[in-house]
Amino acid sequence: MRLVIAECSVDYVGRLKAHLPRAKRLIMVKADGSVLIHSDGGSYKPLNWMSPPATTRIASPEETGVGEDSVESWIVQHGKSDDKLIIHIHAMHHDSEHELGLDPGLIKDGVEADLQRLLAEQIHRLGDGFSLIRREYPTAIGPVDILARDREGSTVAVELKRRGDIDGVEQLTRYLALLNRDPRLAPVRGVFAAQLIKPQARVLAEDRGIECLSLDYDEMRGVDDSDSRLF
């Protein structure tokens, strides 16, 4: 990866046109050919960029028509279209290259699969006397995250989400409609479990007779000491 900090102005030419006036910015040139222009504010999103496949060549100020005020100009040409990113370098402050090597990728923690595994292992969180029937119980429209029995022997279907919204409640409603057609399981009631349940989803679930359960992922995996909390 090449990292350049420079006074630059940038023009994007192609399906649309965009211009960045002269300012000090970070230019990232990645090994796959992509080029990203960043400022020191805002969010993670670059101000402008060229996606791969792309090639970069150095052009003279005369070729790009910016005059003697430019040290050099980069023309970043997309490999599958006429789109160009033209970067005019007016002053160079830093230029370095770094070999990053292969990236192992993002390993997510606290995804729905982790919540499902933990809740299956700690089925008592649904209530006293609960027992697990199975995880990923199959239906004609997809698997139910957890199927369990309560202390009275009734069937309970659990839908798990990291963030519970209305779509999750609708999904569980469809599962319940199918499961209640099976005489071996009926009657089946539902539990909508999530780390965070949106107020609208909670209202809809309770209106349909579905219980809501908030889950503390850190506490479930044993890394949150509730005794040390101030609140």
Contacts in CASP RR format, 6 or more apart in sequence:
PFRMAT RR
TARGET T0000
AUTHOR 0000-0000-0000
METHOD contacts of the structure
MODEL  1
MRLVIAECSVDYVGRLKAHLPRAKRLIMVKADGSVLIHSDGGSYKPLNWM
SPPATTRIASPEETGVGEDSVESWIVQHGKSDDKLIIHIHAMHHDSEHEL
GLDPGLIKDGVEADLQRLLAEQIHRLGDGFSLIRREYPTAIGPVDILARD
REGSTVAVELKRRGDIDGVEQLTRYLALLNRDPRLAPVRGVFAAQLIKPQ
ARVLAEDRGIECLSLDYDEMRGVDDSDSRLF
1 28 0 8 1.000
1 29 0 8 1.000
1 30 0 8 1.000
1 31 0 8 1.000
1 97 0 8 1.000
1 98 0 8 1.000
1 100 0 8 1.000
2 27 0 8 1.000
2 28 0 8 1.000
2 29 0 8 1.000
2 95 0 8 1.000
2 96 0 8 1.000
2 97 0 8 1.000
2 98 0 8 1.000
3 26 0 8 1.000
3 27 0 8 1.000
3 28 0 8 1.000
3 94 0 8 1.000
3 95 0 8 1.000
3 96 0 8 1.000
3 97 0 8 1.000
3 98 0 8 1.000
4 26 0 8 1.000
4 27 0 8 1.000
4 28 0 8 1.000
4 29 0 8 1.000
4 89 0 8 1.000
4 92 0 8 1.000
4 94 0 8 1.000
4 95 0 8 1.000
5 24 0 8 1.000
5 25 0 8 1.000
5 26 0 8 1.000
5 27 0 8 1.000
5 92 0 8 1.000
5 93 0 8 1.000
5 94 0 8 1.000
5 95 0 8 1.000
6 24 0 8 1.000
6 25 0 8 1.000
6 27 0 8 1.000
6 89 0 8 1.000
6 90 0 8 1.000
6 91 0 8 1.000
6 92 0 8 1.000
6 93 0 8 1.000
6 94 0 8 1.000
6 95 0 8 1.000
7 22 0 8 1.000
7 23 0 8 1.000
7 24 0 8 1.000
7 89 0 8 1.000
7 90 0 8 1.000
7 91 0 8 1.000
7 93 0 8 1.000
8 20 0 8 1.000
8 22 0 8 1.000
8 23 0 8 1.000
8 24 0 8 1.000
8 25 0 8 1.000
8 27 0 8 1.000
8 37 0 8 1.000
8 87 0 8 1.000
8 88 0 8 1.000
8 89 0 8 1.000
8 90 0 8 1.000
9 19 0 8 1.000
9 20 0 8 1.000
9 21 0 8 1.000
9 22 0 8 1.000
9 23 0 8 1.000
9 66 0 8 1.000
9 87 0 8 1.000
9 88 0 8 1.000
9 90 0 8 1.000
10 19 0 8 1.000
10 20 0 8 1.000
10 25 0 8 1.000
10 37 0 8 1.000
10 47 0 8 1.000
10 48 0 8 1.000
10 85 0 8 1.000
10 86 0 8 1.000
10 87 0 8 1.000
10 88 0 8 1.000
11 17 0 8 1.000
11 18 0 8 1.000
11 19 0 8 1.000
11 20 0 8 1.000
11 85 0 8 1.000
11 86 0 8 1.000
11 88 0 8 1.000
12 18 0 8 1.000
12 19 0 8 1.000
12 48 0 8 1.000
12 83 0 8 1.000
12 84 0 8 1.000
12 85 0 8 1.000
12 86 0 8 1.000
13 83 0 8 1.000
13 84 0 8 1.000
13 86 0 8 1.000
14 81 0 8 1.000
14 82 0 8 1.000
14 83 0 8 1.000
14 84 0 8 1.000
15 81 0 8 1.000
15 83 0 8 1.000
18 48 0 8 1.000
20 37 0 8 1.000
20 47 0 8 1.000
20 48 0 8 1.000
22 88 0 8 1.000
22 90 0 8 1.000
23 39 0 8 1.000
24 93 0 8 1.000
25 37 0 8 1.000
25 38 0 8 1.000
25 39 0 8 1.000
25 47 0 8 1.000
26 37 0 8 1.000
26 38 0 8 1.000
26 39 0 8 1.000
26 40 0 8 1.000
27 35 0 8 1.000
27 36 0 8 1.000
27 37 0 8 1.000
27 38 0 8 1.000
27 87 0 8 1.000
28 35 0 8 1.000
28 36 0 8 1.000
28 37 0 8 1.000
28 38 0 8 1.000
28 46 0 8 1.000
29 35 0 8 1.000
29 56 0 8 1.000
30 36 0 8 1.000
30 52 0 8 1.000
31 100 0 8 1.000
32 52 0 8 1.000
32 53 0 8 1.000
33 50 0 8 1.000
33 52 0 8 1.000
33 53 0 8 1.000
33 54 0 8 1.000
33 55 0 8 1.000
33 56 0 8 1.000
34 49 0 8 1.000
34 50 0 8 1.000
34 51 0 8 1.000
34 52 0 8 1.000
34 54 0 8 1.000
35 49 0 8 1.000
35 50 0 8 1.000
35 54 0 8 1.000
35 56 0 8 1.000
35 74 0 8 1.000
35 76 0 8 1.000
35 85 0 8 1.000
35 87 0 8 1.000
36 46 0 8 1.000
36 48 0 8 1.000
36 49 0 8 1.000
37 46 0 8 1.000
37 47 0 8 1.000
37 48 0 8 1.000
37 49 0 8 1.000
37 87 0 8 1.000
38 46 0 8 1.000
38 47 0 8 1.000
39 47 0 8 1.000
48 85 0 8 1.000
49 85 0 8 1.000
50 76 0 8 1.000
50 78 0 8 1.000
50 83 0 8 1.000
50 84 0 8 1.000
50 85 0 8 1.000
51 78 0 8 1.000
53 78 0 8 1.000
53 79 0 8 1.000
53 80 0 8 1.000
54 76 0 8 1.000
54 77 0 8 1.000
54 78 0 8 1.000
54 79 0 8 1.000
54 85 0 8 1.000
55 76 0 8 1.000
55 77 0 8 1.000
55 79 0 8 1.000
56 74 0 8 1.000
56 75 0 8 1.000
56 76 0 8 1.000
56 77 0 8 1.000
57 74 0 8 1.000
57 75 0 8 1.000
57 77 0 8 1.000
58 72 0 8 1.000
58 73 0 8 1.000
58 74 0 8 1.000
58 75 0 8 1.000
59 72 0 8 1.000
59 73 0 8 1.000
59 74 0 8 1.000
59 75 0 8 1.000
60 72 0 8 1.000
60 73 0 8 1.000
61 67 0 8 1.000
61 68 0 8 1.000
61 69 0 8 1.000
61 70 0 8 1.000
61 72 0 8 1.000
61 73 0 8 1.000
61 88 0 8 1.000
63 73 0 8 1.000
64 70 0 8 1.000
64 73 0 8 1.000
64 75 0 8 1.000
64 86 0 8 1.000
64 88 0 8 1.000
66 73 0 8 1.000
66 88 0 8 1.000
69 90 0 8 1.000
70 88 0 8 1.000
70 89 0 8 1.000
70 90 0 8 1.000
71 89 0 8 1.000
71 90 0 8 1.000
71 91 0 8 1.000
71 92 0 8 1.000
72 89 0 8 1.000
73 86 0 8 1.000
73 87 0 8 1.000
73 88 0 8 1.000
73 89 0 8 1.000
74 85 0 8 1.000
74 86 0 8 1.000
74 87 0 8 1.000
74 89 0 8 1.000
75 84 0 8 1.000
75 85 0 8 1.000
75 86 0 8 1.000
76 84 0 8 1.000
76 85 0 8 1.000
76 86 0 8 1.000
76 87 0 8 1.000
77 83 0 8 1.000
77 84 0 8 1.000
78 84 0 8 1.000
110 162 0 8 1.000
110 217 0 8 1.000
111 162 0 8 1.000
112 145 0 8 1.000
112 160 0 8 1.000
112 161 0 8 1.000
112 162 0 8 1.000
114 217 0 8 1.000
114 221 0 8 1.000
115 160 0 8 1.000
115 162 0 8 1.000
115 193 0 8 1.000
115 195 0 8 1.000
115 215 0 8 1.000
115 217 0 8 1.000
115 220 0 8 1.000
116 135 0 8 1.000
116 136 0 8 1.000
116 145 0 8 1.000
116 146 0 8 1.000
116 160 0 8 1.000
117 135 0 8 1.000
118 217 0 8 1.000
118 220 0 8 1.000
118 221 0 8 1.000
119 125 0 8 1.000
119 126 0 8 1.000
119 146 0 8 1.000
119 158 0 8 1.000
119 160 0 8 1.000
119 193 0 8 1.000
119 215 0 8 1.000
119 220 0 8 1.000
120 132 0 8 1.000
120 135 0 8 1.000
120 146 0 8 1.000
122 220 0 8 1.000
123 130 0 8 1.000
123 131 0 8 1.000
123 132 0 8 1.000
123 146 0 8 1.000
123 148 0 8 1.000
124 130 0 8 1.000
125 213 0 8 1.000
125 215 0 8 1.000
125 220 0 8 1.000
126 148 0 8 1.000
126 150 0 8 1.000
126 156 0 8 1.000
126 158 0 8 1.000
126 191 0 8 1.000
126 213 0 8 1.000
127 150 0 8 1.000
127 151 0 8 1.000
128 151 0 8 1.000
129 150 0 8 1.000
129 151 0 8 1.000
130 148 0 8 1.000
130 149 0 8 1.000
130 150 0 8 1.000
130 151 0 8 1.000
130 156 0 8 1.000
131 148 0 8 1.000
131 149 0 8 1.000
132 146 0 8 1.000
132 147 0 8 1.000
132 148 0 8 1.000
133 147 0 8 1.000
133 148 0 8 1.000
133 149 0 8 1.000
133 155 0 8 1.000
134 146 0 8 1.000
134 147 0 8 1.000
135 145 0 8 1.000
135 146 0 8 1.000
135 147 0 8 1.000
136 143 0 8 1.000
136 144 0 8 1.000
136 145 0 8 1.000
137 143 0 8 1.000
137 144 0 8 1.000
137 146 0 8 1.000
137 147 0 8 1.000
137 157 0 8 1.000
139 175 0 8 1.000
139 178 0 8 1.000
139 179 0 8 1.000
140 178 0 8 1.000
141 174 0 8 1.000
141 175 0 8 1.000
141 178 0 8 1.000
142 175 0 8 1.000
144 157 0 8 1.000
144 158 0 8 1.000
144 159 0 8 1.000
144 175 0 8 1.000
144 179 0 8 1.000
145 158 0 8 1.000
145 159 0 8 1.000
145 160 0 8 1.000
146 157 0 8 1.000
146 158 0 8 1.000
146 160 0 8 1.000
147 155 0 8 1.000
147 156 0 8 1.000
147 157 0 8 1.000
147 158 0 8 1.000
147 179 0 8 1.000
147 185 0 8 1.000
148 155 0 8 1.000
148 156 0 8 1.000
148 158 0 8 1.000
149 155 0 8 1.000
149 156 0 8 1.000
150 156 0 8 1.000
154 187 0 8 1.000
154 188 0 8 1.000
154 189 0 8 1.000
155 179 0 8 1.000
155 185 0 8 1.000
155 186 0 8 1.000
155 187 0 8 1.000
155 188 0 8 1.000
155 189 0 8 1.000
156 188 0 8 1.000
156 189 0 8 1.000
156 190 0 8 1.000
156 191 0 8 1.000
157 172 0 8 1.000
157 175 0 8 1.000
157 176 0 8 1.000
157 179 0 8 1.000
157 188 0 8 1.000
157 189 0 8 1.000
157 190 0 8 1.000
157 191 0 8 1.000
158 190 0 8 1.000
158 191 0 8 1.000
158 192 0 8 1.000
158 193 0 8 1.000
159 168 0 8 1.000
159 171 0 8 1.000
159 172 0 8 1.000
159 175 0 8 1.000
159 190 0 8 1.000
159 191 0 8 1.000
159 192 0 8 1.000
159 193 0 8 1.000
160 193 0 8 1.000
160 194 0 8 1.000
160 215 0 8 1.000
161 168 0 8 1.000
161 192 0 8 1.000
161 193 0 8 1.000
161 194 0 8 1.000
161 195 0 8 1.000
162 194 0 8 1.000
162 195 0 8 1.000
162 196 0 8 1.000
163 194 0 8 1.000
163 195 0 8 1.000
163 196 0 8 1.000
163 198 0 8 1.000
164 192 0 8 1.000
164 194 0 8 1.000
164 196 0 8 1.000
164 197 0 8 1.000
164 198 0 8 1.000
164 201 0 8 1.000
165 198 0 8 1.000
165 200 0 8 1.000
165 201 0 8 1.000
166 198 0 8 1.000
166 200 0 8 1.000
166 201 0 8 1.000
166 204 0 8 1.000
168 192 0 8 1.000
168 201 0 8 1.000
169 192 0 8 1.000
169 201 0 8 1.000
169 204 0 8 1.000
169 205 0 8 1.000
169 208 0 8 1.000
169 210 0 8 1.000
172 190 0 8 1.000
172 192 0 8 1.000
172 205 0 8 1.000
172 210 0 8 1.000
173 208 0 8 1.000
173 210 0 8 1.000
176 188 0 8 1.000
176 189 0 8 1.000
176 190 0 8 1.000
176 210 0 8 1.000
179 185 0 8 1.000
179 186 0 8 1.000
179 188 0 8 1.000
180 186 0 8 1.000
180 187 0 8 1.000
180 188 0 8 1.000
189 209 0 8 1.000
189 210 0 8 1.000
189 211 0 8 1.000
190 209 0 8 1.000
190 210 0 8 1.000
190 211 0 8 1.000
191 210 0 8 1.000
191 211 0 8 1.000
191 212 0 8 1.000
191 213 0 8 1.000
192 201 0 8 1.000
192 205 0 8 1.000
192 210 0 8 1.000
192 211 0 8 1.000
192 212 0 8 1.000
192 213 0 8 1.000
193 212 0 8 1.000
193 213 0 8 1.000
193 214 0 8 1.000
193 215 0 8 1.000
194 213 0 8 1.000
194 214 0 8 1.000
194 215 0 8 1.000
195 214 0 8 1.000
195 215 0 8 1.000
195 216 0 8 1.000
195 217 0 8 1.000
196 214 0 8 1.000
197 205 0 8 1.000
197 212 0 8 1.000
197 214 0 8 1.000
201 212 0 8 1.000
202 212 0 8 1.000
205 211 0 8 1.000
205 212 0 8 1.000
206 212 0 8 1.000
216 224 0 8 1.000
218 224 0 8 1.000
219 226 0 8 1.000
END
